[in-house]
Amino acid sequence: MLELKRKLFHLFGVLSLATPVYFFPYWLNLFLFITAIAVNYLIVKKYPRFLKVFGVFIEQFERERNLSKPGIQSLYLLLGVFLSYLLFQKEAIYGIITLAVGDAFSGIVGYYLGRRKLPYNPNKTIEGTFAFFISSFVALNFITRACEALVVSFISAIVESLPLKLDDNFTLPLISSFIAYLL
């Protein structure tokens, strides 16, 4: 049940970044991102005041293996989206959508329905990767043409499935936004 709660929180939490990226002025987004990253960094460093305030989220959504650095994955996420925004501005919306929707659905489907491991990454399943591709493709169709959604979703699904050293919360927004920028 924890994984389902985590992925639903991930889905809606990451999608909430779309509104400021798409509608707020650049200077306000810089301020919001820098503030969020600073607060998240203090959580990772276990600064008591911030742990007290955000402890309920840590208890509810953090994986046991991440408790030594609570909030580290959300810090990677914020850094990835922020860097995407700095480099590609409005195209960062593609990275937000693929990370929110694709990563959430791949995690849910892979965890509950995944049976066949990817030959190059035993931590991922074929079913999860397919769910990433389909869900990202459907979601991206709301903001772009089908051919662009297809390319961004396909490349992002491949990148998400790779056994990279970097956290996919960091790499996915960058890759998806970069592909959209090129298109």
Secondary structure in CASP SS format (residue, H / E / C, confidence):
PFRMAT SS
TARGET T0000
AUTHOR 0000-0000-0000
METHOD secondary structure of the structure
MODEL  1
M C 1.00
L H 1.00
E H 1.00
L H 1.00
K H 1.00
R H 1.00
K H 1.00
L H 1.00
F H 1.00
H H 1.00
L H 1.00
F H 1.00
G H 1.00
V H 1.00
L H 1.00
S C 1.00
L C 1.00
A H 1.00
T H 1.00
P H 1.00
V H 1.00
Y H 1.00
F H 1.00
F C 1.00
P C 1.00
Y H 1.00
W H 1.00
L H 1.00
N H 1.00
L H 1.00
F H 1.00
L H 1.00
F H 1.00
I H 1.00
T H 1.00
A H 1.00
I H 1.00
A H 1.00
V H 1.00
N H 1.00
Y H 1.00
L H 1.00
I H 1.00
V H 1.00
K C 1.00
K C 1.00
Y C 1.00
P H 1.00
R H 1.00
F H 1.00
L H 1.00
K H 1.00
V H 1.00
F H 1.00
G H 1.00
V H 1.00
F H 1.00
I H 1.00
E H 1.00
Q H 1.00
F H 1.00
E C 1.00
R C 1.00
E H 1.00
R H 1.00
N H 1.00
L C 1.00
S C 1.00
K C 1.00
P C 1.00
G C 1.00
I H 1.00
Q H 1.00
S H 1.00
L H 1.00
Y H 1.00
L H 1.00
L H 1.00
L H 1.00
G H 1.00
V H 1.00
F H 1.00
L H 1.00
S H 1.00
Y H 1.00
L H 1.00
L H 1.00
F H 1.00
Q H 1.00
K H 1.00
E H 1.00
A H 1.00
I H 1.00
Y H 1.00
G H 1.00
I H 1.00
I H 1.00
T H 1.00
L H 1.00
A H 1.00
V H 1.00
G H 1.00
D H 1.00
A H 1.00
F H 1.00
S H 1.00
G H 1.00
I H 1.00
V H 1.00
G H 1.00
Y H 1.00
Y H 1.00
L H 1.00
G C 1.00
R C 1.00
R C 1.00
K E 1.00
L E 1.00
P C 1.00
Y C 1.00
N E 1.00
P E 1.00
N E 1.00
K E 1.00
T E 1.00
I H 1.00
E H 1.00
G H 1.00
T H 1.00
F H 1.00
A H 1.00
F H 1.00
F H 1.00
I H 1.00
S H 1.00
S H 1.00
F H 1.00
V H 1.00
A H 1.00
L H 1.00
N C 1.00
F C 1.00
I C 1.00
T C 1.00
R C 1.00
A H 1.00
C H 1.00
E H 1.00
A H 1.00
L H 1.00
V H 1.00
V H 1.00
S H 1.00
F H 1.00
I H 1.00
S H 1.00
A H 1.00
I H 1.00
V H 1.00
E H 1.00
S H 1.00
L C 1.00
P C 1.00
L C 1.00
K C 1.00
L C 1.00
D C 1.00
D H 1.00
N H 1.00
F H 1.00
T H 1.00
L H 1.00
P H 1.00
L H 1.00
I H 1.00
S H 1.00
S H 1.00
F H 1.00
I H 1.00
A H 1.00
Y H 1.00
L H 1.00
L C 1.00
END
